[in-house]
Each structure stands twice: as C-alpha cells, then as structure tokens.
Amino acid sequence: MIEVTLHPLEVAPKSELAALSDEVFGDEQPSEMLADVLAAEARARQDQAAAGSNDSFGLAAYRGSKLVGWTQGYRVGANLFHMLNSGVAVAERRTGIYSMLASAVIEHARSKGYVAIRSLHVAANSPVIIAKLHLGFFISGFEYSEVYGPLVQLRYLLSEPRHALYKARTASIRPAPRRDDEVGKSVA
C-alpha cells in the first residue's frame, strides 16, 4: 500500500479538492440556506484575513499523487484554534488518515502557542467524534444550528496545566466522609 503524505492545503488543485468535497459531503441534502451560511462565513474569513487577524492553517493528504483528504482551520481570538472542516475520501475512511490530519493540527497549534483546539461536529458523526476522543479531545458542549442541527463541541487542551485544571473541574463529586461522632446519631 502506498504511504500517505501530508502537504499544505494550498498545493491541492482546487478542482481536485472540490471533487473530493463533493464526494465526502455527497450524501447531504443540498440547502440554499447552507450555501448562504457558508458564503457568509467565507466572506467573514476573508474580512478577518484582510484585517490580519486570521491565522489559517490547512493540510491536504495524498496517497501517492491522489488527494484523499484535507483539514483546515483558523485562529479565534488570542489563543484558540478552530478546526473548521475536514474530509477523507470514502474509500480511505477508517485507515487513519483523519487521525493523521488531526494530529498534525494538534502539532501546528502547539507550535504556534495556542492553548486549545475547538471543533464542532454533527451529533451523528460518530466516526470522527470517536477518532478525536481517542486523540485526547473531550466533549465540551452541545449546541443547535439551524443549518446543521445538533452539534457536539470538542476541545483539545494543549498544555498540561490546562489539562490538569480540566481534570480537577470534571472530577466526580462525592460526599465527604462522615465523621465518627456523627455515625449512629438519629435525627430528632
């Protein structure tokens, strides 16, 4: 089997990327509302880029010379990286390509000094959610989108102190142990 390599997303021919996107999202119902939302988001990203506040990052995955996947995202605020979208060719799913792309995003975000990575996923997209949970992402919230429906928000913390804080704040709460002098007393 030919080894998969990662390249900057910009080197992927736009026509190949469009064809792969059509394949990846081909089972979704077309929606004018979605097209409008995506166009508005694209305009907003262009405005951010023009203002110099958008630190975008993308990778394309190739098996040999064939484009088989991609991922892209951008900076939100001072220290959060948002994974915007990713896709893997149907024939290449469950081969580790998505995990390879997500791992590369983690390394990029870490190298750039981000404190966390955020991503949103359609609640029924179990394969991607499970892959990210295996990489160390955790479920940090849920939201409803008029366009996409229920979404699961995932987060990956890039520093050990933030990860320790997360663990402390999500630890199970148990009653304090009872003191010996309270044992056996009845309530009057």
N, C-alpha and C positions, 0 to 999 in steps of 0.2 A: 504494500500500500504506500502511496506517495505521501511524504511528510507534509503537514500543514505548516505554512509560514504566515506571519503577520506583517502587514505593511501599513504605512499611513493611509487613511481612508482616501485622501486626495488623489492617490495614484490609481484608484479603481476607476475604470472608464464609467462615465455617468450612465451610458446605455446598459452596461452590464449590471450596474447597481440598481437601476430602475427595473430591469428584468427580474433580478433576484428579489427585490422588494415586492414585485407583483406576485412572484411565486410564494414568498413567505406569508404575505397577507392576503393571498388569493381567495381564501375561504371566508373572508369577512364580507359582510354586506356593504356595498357602496353607499356612501352617505354624503349628500351635499353639505350637511351640517359639519361632518367631519372634515371635508375638504376646506370649508370656510375656516374652521378652527385651526387646521394645520397651516393654512395660508397666513392667518393672523399670527400664529406662533412663529412662523418663518420670518415674517416682517419684523416681529419683536426681536428675534435673534439678530437680524441684520442691523436693527437700530442699536442693539447692545454692542455689536461688533464695531459699528461706526463710532460709538462712544468710547471704545477701547476697554469696555468692562467685561467682555465675553472671552474667557479663556477656553476655547473649544478644543476638543480632542476627539479623534476618531481613528479607527483601525479597520482594515479590510483583511479578511482571512482568505488565503488562496490554497488550494490543493493543486500543486503544480502550477499551471497557468490559469486555472479556473477559479473564479471568485465563488467562494462557498459561504461567506458570512461577513458581517460587519458589526460595529458598535460605534456609537458616538454620544457625546455629552458635552457639558459646558459648566462653567463656574456659576454659582449662585451666591450672591453676597460675597463676603470676605473669605470664607473658608469651607464652603460646601460644594462638592462636585455632584451634578445631577446627570445620571445616565439617562439620556433621552430615549434612544431606541437601539435595538439590536435585532439581528435576524440571522438565521442559519438555513441554508438550503434544505429542503425536506429530506433529500437522500442522505444528508450529512448530519442529521439530528441524532442525538444520543451517542456521539463519537468523541465528545469532549471539546468540541470547537467553542461552544458557548462559554464553558468554564475557562478555556484558554483566553478568550476575549475579555471576560470579566476579570480574570486575574491580571491581565495586562492593564486594565483600567485601574485596578487597585494599586498596582505599582506606579502608574503615572500619577495618580492622586497623591500617593505617599511622597513621591519625589518632588511634587510641586508644593508640598506643605499644607494640603487640605487636611481638615480634621475629620471629615466624614464624607461618605458617598450615599446618595439617596437615589432610589428608583421607584417607579410606580408600575404596577402590573395588573392586568385584568385578573380578577379573582380566580378565574377558571384556568389560568395559565400555570398549572401545577408543575410541568417540567422545568420551567425557568425559575419559578419560586423555589423549588426543591434544590436545583443546582446552586442557587445563590445561598440558600441556608447552609448547604454543605461547605461553601466557601467562607462562612462566618458572618454573613448578613443576618439580620434579625428583623422580625416584623415590628415595625414602629408605629403603624397606624393604618387606618382604613379611611377611604373617602368615596364619595359618589360623584361620578362625572356624568353629565347629561349626554355626553358623546360616547364614552366608553363603558358606562355602567359602574358597578362596584370595582374599586381599585384597592390593591394591597400595597402599602408603602413599605419598602425595605430600606434598611440603613446598615452601613458598614462603618465602624469606628476605626480610625487609622492609628490612634495612639493607645498605648497600654493604659495610661491614666484614665482616659475617657471610657475605655472598655471596663476597667475596674469599677468606675462610677456606675456604669450601666448595670453591672452585675450586682452591685450593692443596692441599687434602687429597684431592682426587679427580683430580689431575693424573696422567698416565701416569708410571710409574716405569721409567726406562731405566738400563741400566748406565752407570757413569761412564766417560768416555772413557779409553782406555788410554794410559798414559804411553809416550813414545817408547822409553825404555830397556827396556821390557817386551816390545816388539814383536820378534818373531823368536826370543825365548828359548824353548827347549823345556823341558818338564817332565822332570826326571830320574827 
